[in-house]
């Protein structure tokens, strides 16, 4: 597997107002590739003053987002789960620290993509946790994989599974080289036409990324795991479970909430909530 720097040109846009005034022929379809039961007391950081401090569990969907650009082709934002989880809740990864996943027959990402799987130009991973990347095992290995710089530092194949085995090329996005468009210190115009944006939102993991899809039907924010569920946004409290740096995660959530308030008509989808 080759690891290379993801090449990007600086965008000509200087504000989100201008970006959203110039939508592109791009759309996104969300697939549920399984589900997982998570604890509510870690879904909200219990040490935050605004935490609802609720206990119990909730079953949440595991998602993958299929992006279609009329001129530039097809892309995937996170890969969800592969078909191995239908018969094995651990997906063949033997580790006591791993969650049990739930998957119905033909719910895996490859089945739902169908012929579109062979036509993907790239897969952008928000981060390298199993529920966001396990589907890579079933996708063609020639497809480039792009992720935030720092993700590979903490990746442990023995713990998470070697989901990138035989992938030809992995590209890292170094956000220190990218631009600032308020309220975000670092973001990247992934396709060069203002249609698809990566936002640096570290905290859940070191190199975590959120996405903005600027389509003709209106802008859409995909928080990924900055917010597990929509209530993380409404309460203003970031998760603490499965999180690399809770304080950094809260700063990233606060930044996204500020963005949402600035553009109230924008559709917002949390990391484990169907749109």
Secondary structure, DSSP 8 states (H G I E B T S, - for coil): -EEEE------S---HHHHHTS-BSEEEEEEEEEEEEEEHHHHTTTTSTT-----SEEEEEEEEEEEEETTTEEEEE-----GGGGT-TTTT---TTS--EE--TT-SHHHHHGGGGGGEEEEE-S---HHHHGGGGGS-TTSEEEEETTHHHH--HHHH--TTTT-SEEEEE-GGGSEEETTEEEEEESSSSSSEEEEE--SSSTT-EEEEEEETTEEEEEEETTSSSHHHHHHT----TT-S-HHHHHHHHHHHHHHHHHSTTSEEEETTS--
